[in-house]
Amino acid sequence: MEKIMISKDKNLDNDLEIALQESLKNKDFCTLIKRLKINKELAKKNNTKLIDTCDELQNCKNCQGLFMCKNKVEGHVLYPKVDADSIKFIYTPCKYQRNLDKMLKEKENNINEIENARMKYIDITDKKRLKVIKWLKDYYDKYEKVNTLKGLYLHGSFGSGKTYLIAALLNELKVKKNAQIEIVYFPELLRNMKEDFSLIADKINYLQNVDLLLLDDIGAESVTIWGRDEILGTILQYRMNNKLTTFFTSNLNIDELETHLSLTKDSEDKVKARRIIERIKQLTDDIELVSINRRNNVE
């Protein structure tokens, strides 16, 4: 019986040796075990998974994004971690997955920051913000539940706190004056509507009628005739007709936004873009904010 076991062990070892020698013909395999200082015995025992790692790393070489990922776990590579006389294989995120994770984390932090924004937390030491802060305070003082006050088109440098400032006002009005508010990241609104057309009618109706509406980051969206005319135009026309206060933030000034919305140089396209711009002008005061990038700082 013992001889049989020894024979089986020898046969298994021979099979592993043959498989390893075949793998050593692979340049990527040799580079991997040399980089990680994997000895022959470890390489022999983990040959199959090491080849899997090489295949996945090869997939990553020509990959241009998560949408192209061919690996077993999207956005990850099965990568070896050598620990003494053993190897653990861990799914490690690729650069595209890390970027996505970072973006989602930033988005989560931004949502929390916006939800908790209040006027008492606004930094008033930056003189470049004083004009905006004064406008916000005047609006707050004049606000009544039924009002015809103009909103604000706040544009300017990236990360200067445009969204936070308006959100602070809206949150204050919600808490202190029982205002119904809605803060919408405009590019995401359009994406969500495209994914589920059954939501469009109810969503438009709600955004048309909410007391105070902020369309955040207008101009960052990919422009389509549908998004511009059927969604944005419909919402703005109703709110303008009914004198409902509307706010906007953008990295584009009003002229740049008009160019952005024009899509083409076609005269009809320009007229439709101009119509959107005229509605925005009817609904808002226009203020520019150029300040430091606060995106990675606490407000």
One Martini backbone bead per residue (centre of mass of N, CA, C, O) as a GRO file, in nm:
protein
  299
    1MET     BB    1   0.059   0.063  -0.021
    2GLU     BB    2   0.303   0.254   0.008
    3LYS     BB    3   0.400   0.221  -0.287
    4ILE     BB    4   0.148   0.338  -0.418
    5MET     BB    5   0.168   0.621  -0.291
    6ILE     BB    6   0.448   0.690  -0.401
    7SER     BB    7   0.367   0.661  -0.696
    8LYS     BB    8   0.150   0.881  -0.700
    9ASP     BB    9   0.335   1.112  -0.611
   10LYS     BB   10   0.525   1.092  -0.853
   11ASN     BB   11   0.314   1.138  -1.072
   12LEU     BB   12   0.220   1.415  -0.972
   13ASP     BB   13   0.497   1.552  -0.984
   14ASN     BB   14   0.536   1.506  -1.286
   15ASP     BB   15   0.288   1.666  -1.378
   16LEU     BB   16   0.374   1.933  -1.249
   17GLU     BB   17   0.643   1.959  -1.401
   18ILE     BB   18   0.527   1.964  -1.686
   19ALA     BB   19   0.344   2.208  -1.645
   20LEU     BB   20   0.570   2.406  -1.567
   21GLN     BB   21   0.742   2.383  -1.824
   22GLU     BB   22   0.517   2.497  -2.001
   23SER     BB   23   0.485   2.772  -1.852
   24LEU     BB   24   0.795   2.866  -1.897
   25LYS     BB   25   0.727   2.953  -2.201
   26ASN     BB   26   0.599   3.190  -2.059
   27LYS     BB   27   0.691   3.509  -2.023
   28ASP     BB   28   0.485   3.613  -1.809
   29PHE     BB   29   0.534   3.392  -1.603
   30CYS     BB   30   0.836   3.448  -1.552
   31THR     BB   31   0.800   3.742  -1.462
   32LEU     BB   32   0.616   3.689  -1.219
   33ILE     BB   33   0.800   3.490  -1.047
   34LYS     BB   34   1.037   3.689  -1.036
   35ARG     BB   35   0.899   3.938  -0.904
   36LEU     BB   36   0.783   3.744  -0.649
   37LYS     BB   37   0.982   3.518  -0.568
   38ILE     BB   38   0.907   3.228  -0.683
   39ASN     BB   39   0.945   2.919  -0.629
   40LYS     BB   40   0.925   2.616  -0.770
   41GLU     BB   41   0.726   2.479  -0.572
   42LEU     BB   42   0.512   2.702  -0.574
   43ALA     BB   43   0.469   2.706  -0.879
   44LYS     BB   44   0.377   2.413  -0.904
   45LYS     BB   45   0.126   2.427  -0.706
   46ASN     BB   46   0.023   2.725  -0.861
   47ASN     BB   47   0.008   2.718  -1.174
   48THR     BB   48  -0.288   2.769  -1.261
   49LYS     BB   49  -0.329   3.049  -1.116
   50LEU     BB   50  -0.087   3.190  -1.250
   51ILE     BB   51  -0.203   3.170  -1.533
   52ASP     BB   52  -0.457   3.330  -1.471
   53THR     BB   53  -0.308   3.590  -1.407
   54CYS     BB   54  -0.176   3.625  -1.686
   55ASP     BB   55  -0.441   3.641  -1.844
   56GLU     BB   56  -0.556   3.890  -1.693
   57LEU     BB   57  -0.320   4.081  -1.754
   58GLN     BB   58  -0.356   4.063  -2.060
   59ASN     BB   59  -0.641   4.185  -2.067
   60CYS     BB   60  -0.544   4.468  -1.946
   61LYS     BB   61  -0.357   4.590  -2.168
   62ASN     BB   62  -0.622   4.660  -2.381
   63CYS     BB   63  -0.788   4.806  -2.183
   64GLN     BB   64  -1.050   5.090  -2.165
   65GLY     BB   65  -1.255   4.951  -1.955
   66LEU     BB   66  -1.510   4.799  -1.787
   67PHE     BB   67  -1.670   4.733  -2.057
   68MET     BB   68  -1.406   4.531  -2.145
   69CYS     BB   69  -1.403   4.322  -1.939
   70LYS     BB   70  -1.267   3.964  -1.910
   71ASN     BB   71  -1.280   3.899  -1.632
   72LYS     BB   72  -1.425   3.728  -1.383
   73VAL     BB   73  -1.389   3.998  -1.219
   74GLU     BB   74  -1.488   4.296  -1.249
   75GLY     BB   75  -1.208   4.505  -1.215
   76HIS     BB   76  -1.023   4.241  -1.167
   77VAL     BB   77  -0.732   4.067  -1.028
   78LEU     BB   78  -0.575   3.764  -0.992
   79TYR     BB   79  -0.350   3.801  -0.721
   80PRO     BB   80  -0.049   3.730  -0.580
   81LYS     BB   81   0.045   3.647  -0.233
   82VAL     BB   82   0.338   3.618  -0.067
   83ASP     BB   83   0.367   3.376   0.220
   84ALA     BB   84   0.633   3.237   0.249
   85ASP     BB   85   0.507   2.901   0.173
   86SER     BB   86   0.272   3.079   0.036
   87ILE     BB   87  -0.033   3.146  -0.160
   88LYS     BB   88  -0.239   3.424  -0.217
   89PHE     BB   89  -0.547   3.494  -0.382
   90ILE     BB   90  -0.638   3.823  -0.500
   91TYR     BB   91  -0.879   4.056  -0.569
   92THR     BB   92  -0.764   4.322  -0.768
   93PRO     BB   93  -0.799   4.634  -0.849
   94CYS     BB   94  -0.812   4.829  -1.104
   95LYS     BB   95  -0.786   5.145  -1.226
   96TYR     BB   96  -1.090   5.166  -1.301
   97GLN     BB   97  -1.202   5.070  -1.027
   98ARG     BB   98  -1.060   5.282  -0.852
   99ASN     BB   99  -1.191   5.526  -0.987
  100LEU     BB  100  -1.481   5.444  -0.923
  101ASP     BB  101  -1.453   5.428  -0.615
  102LYS     BB  102  -1.367   5.723  -0.582
  103MET     BB  103  -1.616   5.854  -0.710
  104LEU     BB  104  -1.828   5.725  -0.516
  105LYS     BB  105  -1.707   5.844  -0.259
  106GLU     BB  106  -1.730   6.141  -0.341
  107LYS     BB  107  -2.035   6.133  -0.386
  108GLU     BB  108  -2.113   6.053  -0.098
  109ASN     BB  109  -1.980   6.296   0.040
  110ASN     BB  110  -2.136   6.513  -0.118
  111ILE     BB  111  -2.420   6.433  -0.030
  112ASN     BB  112  -2.373   6.474   0.273
  113GLU     BB  113  -2.290   6.771   0.252
  114ILE     BB  114  -2.551   6.877   0.117
  115GLU     BB  115  -2.757   6.774   0.332
  116ASN     BB  116  -2.587   6.952   0.570
  117ALA     BB  117  -2.630   7.220   0.463
  118ARG     BB  118  -2.570   7.551   0.605
  119MET     BB  119  -2.546   7.887   0.661
  120LYS     BB  120  -2.363   7.866   0.925
  121TYR     BB  121  -2.125   7.703   0.747
  122ILE     BB  122  -2.037   7.932   0.588
  123ASP     BB  123  -1.773   8.078   0.433
  124ILE     BB  124  -1.687   8.435   0.504
  125THR     BB  125  -1.368   8.490   0.430
  126ASP     BB  126  -1.435   8.497   0.127
  127LYS     BB  127  -1.466   8.769  -0.077
  128LYS     BB  128  -1.568   8.622  -0.344
  129ARG     BB  129  -1.857   8.537  -0.185
  130LEU     BB  130  -2.023   8.787  -0.086
  131LYS     BB  131  -2.230   8.829  -0.311
  132VAL     BB  132  -2.370   8.556  -0.276
  133ILE     BB  133  -2.437   8.571   0.026
  134LYS     BB  134  -2.615   8.821   0.006
  135TRP     BB  135  -2.823   8.698  -0.182
  136LEU     BB  136  -2.912   8.467   0.005
  137LYS     BB  137  -3.004   8.642   0.243
  138ASP     BB  138  -3.217   8.805   0.090
  139TYR     BB  139  -3.388   8.568   0.009
  140TYR     BB  140  -3.452   8.463   0.290
  141ASP     BB  141  -3.591   8.727   0.397
  142LYS     BB  142  -3.814   8.730   0.146
  143TYR     BB  143  -3.935   8.466   0.198
  144GLU     BB  144  -4.222   8.287   0.087
  145LYS     BB  145  -4.425   8.036   0.021
  146VAL     BB  146  -4.547   8.257  -0.167
  147ASN     BB  147  -4.350   8.330  -0.460
  148THR     BB  148  -4.160   8.553  -0.716
  149LEU     BB  149  -3.874   8.486  -0.694
  150LYS     BB  150  -3.572   8.476  -0.801
  151GLY     BB  151  -3.321   8.299  -0.885
  152LEU     BB  152  -3.001   8.123  -0.954
  153TYR     BB  153  -2.711   8.172  -1.165
  154LEU     BB  154  -2.432   7.974  -1.078
  155HIS     BB  155  -2.107   8.049  -1.186
  156GLY     BB  156  -1.779   7.878  -1.234
  157SER     BB  157  -1.544   7.740  -1.075
  158PHE     BB  158  -1.415   7.456  -0.988
  159GLY     BB  159  -1.495   7.385  -0.654
  160SER     BB  160  -1.629   7.670  -0.520
  161GLY     BB  161  -1.932   7.599  -0.387
  162LYS     BB  162  -2.208   7.628  -0.535
  163THR     BB  163  -2.389   7.400  -0.429
  164TYR     BB  164  -2.359   7.453  -0.127
  165LEU     BB  165  -2.479   7.737  -0.113
  166ILE     BB  166  -2.765   7.665  -0.218
  167ALA     BB  167  -2.820   7.430  -0.023
  168ALA     BB  168  -2.813   7.600   0.234
  169LEU     BB  169  -3.062   7.765   0.166
  170LEU     BB  170  -3.268   7.534   0.121
  171ASN     BB  171  -3.236   7.396   0.395
  172GLU     BB  172  -3.321   7.643   0.560
  173LEU     BB  173  -3.609   7.668   0.432
  174LYS     BB  174  -3.705   7.389   0.516
  175VAL     BB  175  -3.670   7.424   0.828
  176LYS     BB  176  -3.783   7.733   0.877
  177LYS     BB  177  -4.019   7.749   0.610
  178ASN     BB  178  -4.132   7.483   0.476
  179ALA     BB  179  -3.990   7.406   0.221
  180GLN     BB  180  -3.994   7.271  -0.099
  181ILE     BB  181  -3.725   7.064  -0.209
  182GLU     BB  182  -3.481   7.025  -0.494
  183ILE     BB  183  -3.185   6.831  -0.574
  184VAL     BB  184  -3.034   6.811  -0.906
  185TYR     BB  185  -2.838   6.613  -1.100
  186PHE     BB  186  -2.865   6.654  -1.425
  187PRO     BB  187  -2.709   6.420  -1.569
  188GLU     BB  188  -2.848   6.194  -1.393
  189LEU     BB  189  -3.137   6.246  -1.465
  190LEU     BB  190  -3.111   6.168  -1.765
  191ARG     BB  191  -3.006   5.880  -1.722
  192ASN     BB  192  -3.249   5.771  -1.559
  193MET     BB  193  -3.464   5.825  -1.777
  194LYS     BB  194  -3.339   5.637  -1.996
  195GLU     BB  195  -3.364   5.369  -1.818
  196ASP     BB  196  -3.676   5.484  -1.731
  197PHE     BB  197  -3.958   5.589  -1.896
  198SER     BB  198  -4.182   5.554  -1.668
  199LEU     BB  199  -4.068   5.814  -1.493
  200ILE     BB  200  -4.098   6.081  -1.650
  201ALA     BB  201  -4.377   6.209  -1.593
  202ASP     BB  202  -4.354   6.224  -1.280
  203LYS     BB  203  -4.085   6.379  -1.267
  204ILE     BB  204  -4.166   6.629  -1.421
  205ASN     BB  205  -4.405   6.710  -1.245
  206TYR     BB  206  -4.241   6.751  -0.988
  207LEU     BB  207  -4.028   6.962  -1.102
  208GLN     BB  208  -4.246   7.173  -1.182
  209ASN     BB  209  -4.379   7.202  -0.862
  210VAL     BB  210  -4.164   7.258  -0.688
  211ASP     BB  211  -4.076   7.517  -0.508
  212LEU     BB  212  -3.754   7.436  -0.500
  213LEU     BB  213  -3.504   7.434  -0.765
  214LEU     BB  214  -3.202   7.242  -0.835
  215LEU     BB  215  -2.983   7.255  -1.115
  216ASP     BB  216  -2.704   7.067  -1.127
  217ASP     BB  217  -2.461   7.099  -1.360
  218ILE     BB  218  -2.521   7.253  -1.601
  219GLY     BB  219  -2.336   7.141  -1.896
  220ALA     BB  220  -2.234   6.830  -1.824
  221GLU     BB  221  -2.404   6.718  -2.032
  222SER     BB  222  -2.523   6.530  -2.286
  223VAL     BB  223  -2.648   6.649  -2.572
  224THR     BB  224  -2.997   6.642  -2.653
  225ILE     BB  225  -3.295   6.695  -2.783
  226TRP     BB  226  -3.454   6.554  -2.561
  227GLY     BB  227  -3.319   6.684  -2.308
  228ARG     BB  228  -3.362   6.980  -2.389
  229ASP     BB  229  -3.675   6.991  -2.489
  230GLU     BB  230  -3.841   6.766  -2.319
  231ILE     BB  231  -3.714   6.830  -2.038
  232LEU     BB  232  -3.594   7.111  -1.980
  233GLY     BB  233  -3.802   7.286  -2.134
  234THR     BB  234  -4.057   7.186  -1.984
  235ILE     BB  235  -3.978   7.268  -1.696
  236LEU     BB  236  -3.914   7.574  -1.747
  237GLN     BB  237  -4.180   7.668  -1.868
  238TYR     BB  238  -4.358   7.609  -1.622
  239ARG     BB  239  -4.197   7.772  -1.408
  240MET     BB  240  -4.222   8.043  -1.554
  241ASN     BB  241  -4.536   8.060  -1.571
  242ASN     BB  242  -4.544   8.003  -1.231
  243LYS     BB  243  -4.319   8.140  -1.067
  244LEU     BB  244  -4.081   7.931  -1.001
  245THR     BB  245  -3.814   7.872  -0.823
  246THR     BB  246  -3.483   7.867  -0.982
  247PHE     BB  247  -3.179   7.682  -0.988
  248PHE     BB  248  -2.824   7.713  -1.083
  249THR     BB  249  -2.537   7.522  -1.183
  250SER     BB  250  -2.208   7.613  -1.333
  251ASN     BB  251  -1.912   7.622  -1.543
  252LEU     BB  252  -2.093   7.803  -1.721
  253ASN     BB  253  -2.180   8.049  -1.885
  254ILE     BB  254  -2.448   8.159  -2.061
  255ASP     BB  255  -2.302   8.153  -2.339
  256GLU     BB  256  -2.175   7.870  -2.312
  257LEU     BB  257  -2.443   7.722  -2.277
  258GLU     BB  258  -2.562   7.789  -2.550
  259THR     BB  259  -2.347   7.642  -2.712
  260HIS     BB  260  -2.389   7.364  -2.580
  261LEU     BB  261  -2.708   7.349  -2.668
  262SER     BB  262  -2.681   7.364  -2.993
  263LEU     BB  263  -2.494   7.118  -3.113
  264THR     BB  264  -2.525   7.294  -3.375
  265LYS     BB  265  -2.527   7.531  -3.655
  266ASP     BB  266  -2.810   7.519  -3.675
  267SER     BB  267  -3.064   7.742  -3.668
  268GLU     BB  268  -3.275   7.577  -3.507
  269ASP     BB  269  -3.088   7.498  -3.276
  270LYS     BB  270  -3.027   7.789  -3.180
  271VAL     BB  271  -3.317   7.862  -3.108
  272LYS     BB  272  -3.355   7.642  -2.886
  273ALA     BB  273  -3.126   7.737  -2.708
  274ARG     BB  274  -3.226   8.028  -2.669
  275ARG     BB  275  -3.491   7.949  -2.526
  276ILE     BB  276  -3.357   7.835  -2.273
  277ILE     BB  277  -3.199   8.091  -2.193
  278GLU     BB  278  -3.446   8.277  -2.157
  279ARG     BB  279  -3.566   8.117  -1.922
  280ILE     BB  280  -3.329   8.149  -1.730
  281LYS     BB  281  -3.336   8.461  -1.725
  282GLN     BB  282  -3.628   8.477  -1.609
  283LEU     BB  283  -3.552   8.297  -1.338
  284THR     BB  284  -3.270   8.466  -1.301
  285ASP     BB  285  -2.980   8.543  -1.156
  286ASP     BB  286  -2.640   8.650  -1.235
  287ILE     BB  287  -2.352   8.472  -1.099
  288GLU     BB  288  -2.011   8.483  -1.028
  289LEU     BB  289  -1.771   8.217  -0.917
  290VAL     BB  290  -1.432   8.277  -0.813
  291SER     BB  291  -1.241   8.020  -0.656
  292ILE     BB  292  -1.141   7.796  -0.467
  293ASN     BB  293  -1.079   7.460  -0.432
  294ARG     BB  294  -1.316   7.266  -0.219
  295ARG     BB  295  -1.351   6.958  -0.283
  296ASN     BB  296  -1.120   6.863  -0.044
  297ASN     BB  297  -1.284   7.040   0.154
  298VAL     BB  298  -1.414   7.187   0.413
  299GLU     BB  299  -1.665   7.435   0.432
   0.00000   0.00000   0.00000
